[in-house]
Protein backbone atom coordinates (compact mmCIF):
# COMPACT_ATOMS: atom_id res chain seq x y z
CA UNK A 1 0.00 0.00 0.00
CA UNK A 2 2.98 2.28 0.32
CA UNK A 3 3.77 4.52 -2.61
CA UNK A 4 6.59 3.42 -4.84
CA UNK A 5 9.55 5.72 -5.28
CA UNK A 6 8.71 6.27 -8.97
CA UNK A 7 5.14 7.31 -8.15
CA UNK A 8 6.33 9.58 -5.36
CA UNK A 9 8.95 11.22 -7.58
CA UNK A 10 6.36 11.84 -10.29
CA UNK A 11 3.98 13.51 -7.82
CA UNK A 12 6.79 15.61 -6.33
CA UNK A 13 7.88 16.80 -9.78
CA UNK A 14 4.31 17.64 -10.76
CA UNK A 15 3.29 19.57 -7.63
CA UNK A 16 6.62 20.74 -6.20
CA UNK A 17 7.65 24.35 -6.23
CA UNK A 18 11.24 23.45 -7.14
CA UNK A 19 13.34 20.35 -7.73
CA UNK A 20 13.20 17.93 -4.80
CA UNK A 21 10.51 19.85 -2.93
CA UNK A 22 8.75 17.37 -0.67
CA UNK A 23 7.67 19.62 2.18
CA UNK A 24 5.36 22.12 0.52
CA UNK A 25 1.66 21.71 1.31
CA UNK A 26 0.81 21.08 -2.35
CA UNK A 27 3.10 18.06 -2.53
CA UNK A 28 1.94 16.71 0.83
CA UNK A 29 -1.71 17.04 -0.21
CA UNK A 30 -1.05 15.25 -3.50
CA UNK A 31 0.82 12.40 -1.80
CA UNK A 32 -1.91 12.02 0.80
CA UNK A 33 -4.56 12.03 -1.92
CA UNK A 34 -2.80 9.18 -3.73
CA UNK A 35 -2.58 7.15 -0.52
CA UNK A 36 -6.25 7.87 0.23
CA UNK A 37 -7.26 6.62 -3.22
CA UNK A 38 -5.22 3.44 -2.76
CA UNK A 39 -6.66 2.78 0.69
CA UNK A 40 -10.20 3.43 -0.53
CA UNK A 41 -9.77 0.80 -3.22
CA UNK A 42 -8.36 -1.63 -0.66
CA UNK A 43 -11.29 -1.06 1.69
CA UNK A 44 -13.83 -1.66 -1.07
CA UNK A 45 -12.43 -5.18 -1.38
CA UNK A 46 -11.64 -5.80 2.32
CA UNK A 47 -14.66 -4.43 4.13
CA UNK A 48 -13.69 -5.76 7.57
CA UNK A 49 -10.20 -4.23 7.68
CA UNK A 50 -10.90 -1.78 10.48
CA UNK A 51 -7.28 -0.85 11.20
CA UNK A 52 -6.85 0.36 7.63
CA UNK A 53 -10.13 2.26 7.93
CA UNK A 54 -8.78 4.11 10.97
CA UNK A 55 -5.58 4.89 9.07
CA UNK A 56 -7.67 6.22 6.20
CA UNK A 57 -9.57 8.52 8.55
CA UNK A 58 -6.29 9.86 9.94
CA UNK A 59 -5.00 10.54 6.42
CA UNK A 60 -8.21 12.34 5.46
CA UNK A 61 -7.97 14.50 8.59
CA UNK A 62 -4.36 15.37 7.87
CA UNK A 63 -5.17 16.28 4.26
CA UNK A 64 -8.08 18.41 5.47
CA UNK A 65 -5.81 20.36 7.81
CA UNK A 66 -3.23 20.91 5.05
CA UNK A 67 -5.96 22.07 2.66
CA UNK A 68 -7.26 24.52 5.26
CA UNK A 69 -3.72 25.88 5.75
CA UNK A 70 -3.14 26.23 2.01
CA UNK A 71 -6.49 27.95 1.52
CA UNK A 72 -5.61 30.45 4.24
CA UNK A 73 -2.10 31.21 2.94
CA UNK A 74 -2.34 30.88 -0.86
CA UNK A 75 -5.87 30.68 -2.26
CA UNK A 76 -4.78 30.60 -5.92
CA UNK A 77 -2.55 27.55 -5.36
CA UNK A 78 -5.32 25.97 -3.27
CA UNK A 79 -7.76 26.33 -6.17
CA UNK A 80 -5.27 24.77 -8.59
CA UNK A 81 -4.57 21.82 -6.31
CA UNK A 82 -8.20 20.92 -5.62
CA UNK A 83 -9.02 21.20 -9.31
CA UNK A 84 -6.07 19.02 -10.33
CA UNK A 85 -6.77 16.36 -7.67
CA UNK A 86 -10.59 16.50 -8.06
CA UNK A 87 -11.15 17.27 -4.39
CA UNK A 88 -14.50 18.74 -3.40
CA UNK A 89 -14.59 22.11 -1.70
CA UNK A 90 -17.30 22.98 0.78
N, C-alpha and C positions, 0 to 999 in steps of 0.2 A: 504494500500500500504506500510505501514511501516513494517519493518522486525520484526518478532517475536523474543522474547528473546532466544528461543531455537535455531532458525536459526542463530542468531547473535553469540551465544556462540559456536556453531559448527564451524562457519567460523573463529572465533578468535582462537579456539584451533587448527584448521588446519593450519592457516597461521601465527600465533603469534610466536614470538621468545622465549617467556617464558609464564608461566601461567598468565593469565589476561592481556596480552599485547594487548591493543586496539589502541595504538598510532603509531605503526610502519607503515611505508608506505605500506608494504605488506598487512596488515590487512585492512587498509583504502581502498586500491585498490580493495580488494576482496569484501568488504562491498558495495562499490560504484557499482561494477560490478553486484552484485545481485540486487541492487535497479534499475539499468539501465535495466536489463533483465525484471524485473517486470513491469516497466513503459513502456517498449517497447511493451509488451503483452497487456497492458491496452490501449495503443494508437492504436494498430491494431484494437481493437474493437470500441473504441470511437475516431473516426477520427477528430472530431471537438473540442476536449478538448485542446485548445491552451495553457491554463495556465500550464497544465501538460507537454506539449511539451517544453515550456520554461524551466521548472524545469529539464526536461531530458537533455536539452542542457547545463544547468549549471553543472549538474552532470558529463556529458561527459567531459566538460572542466576541471573540478576539477580532474577527474581521469587522464586526459592527463597530467596535470601539475605534479601530483604525480608520474606517470610513467616516465616522463622526469627526475625528481629528482632521482628516484631510479636507472635509467639507468646511470646517471652521478656518483652516489656514490657507487653502488654495482651492477655491470653488471651481475654477476652470478645469484644473487637473482632475478634480473629483468627478466632474461631469464627463470628462473623457474616459476615465477609468470605468465608471459604471456603465457607460454606453458600450465600451469595448468588451467588458466581461458579462454583459447582459444581466446586471444586478438591478433589482427593482429599488426604486427610491420612494419613500413614503410621501 
